[in-house]
Amino acid sequence: MALHYTVYISYAARPFHERELKELLDKSRANNFKTGITGMMLYLEGKFIQVLEGEEAAVKALLAKIKKDTRHTKIATLLEGQLGQRLFNQWTMGFKNLSEAEFTQVSGYQSPEVFFRQKAVTDDSHPVLIFLQLFFKKNWVDYPETSFS
C-alpha cells in the first residue's frame, strides 16, 4: 500500500481550552486508528498545523471532513505527496497552555522539543519534518533556548 501525506494549517474558530484539546486528541486517535491514519497535530494559541498520513483515499476523506468542521477556519493545504514509510508511527499531538506535569499525563502527547531532538531533523530530512520543525521553532515561544542539531 502506498502511503500518502497531507500537511495543512488552520485557525481555530475560537480558542480551545485544555479539556477540549484532550477530547480532540482522544477522538482523533480513536477515529484515525480505525482508518489507518497516523500523524502529528500541533496547536498553539489558536493555530493548528497537522500532518495526516495513510492510504490516500482515507487521508483525503479525513481532510474533507476537517474542512467541514466549524471549529476550523482558513484551512490551507501546504504539502502533500507520497511516503515510502510512515514518519509518525503513533498519533501524536502537541499543544500549549498546559503545565509540563499535565503534558506528560496526556496519552498520545509527546513534547515537540523531545520529538525534534529524537528525529534529528536535517536539511536532508523529509520536507514534512523540516516544515514542522520550522513551525515549532518560529511559534513555540516557551522554548527559545532550544537548539536543534
Buried (B, 14 or more C-beta within 10 A) or exposed (E): EEBBBBBBBBBBEEEBEBEBBBEBBBEBBEEBEEBBBBBBBBBBEBBBBBBBBBBBEBBBBBBEEBEEEEBBEEBEEBBBEEBEEBBBEEBBBBBBBBEEEEBEEBEBBBBBBEBBBEBEBEEEBBEBBBBBBEBBBEBBEEEEEEEEE
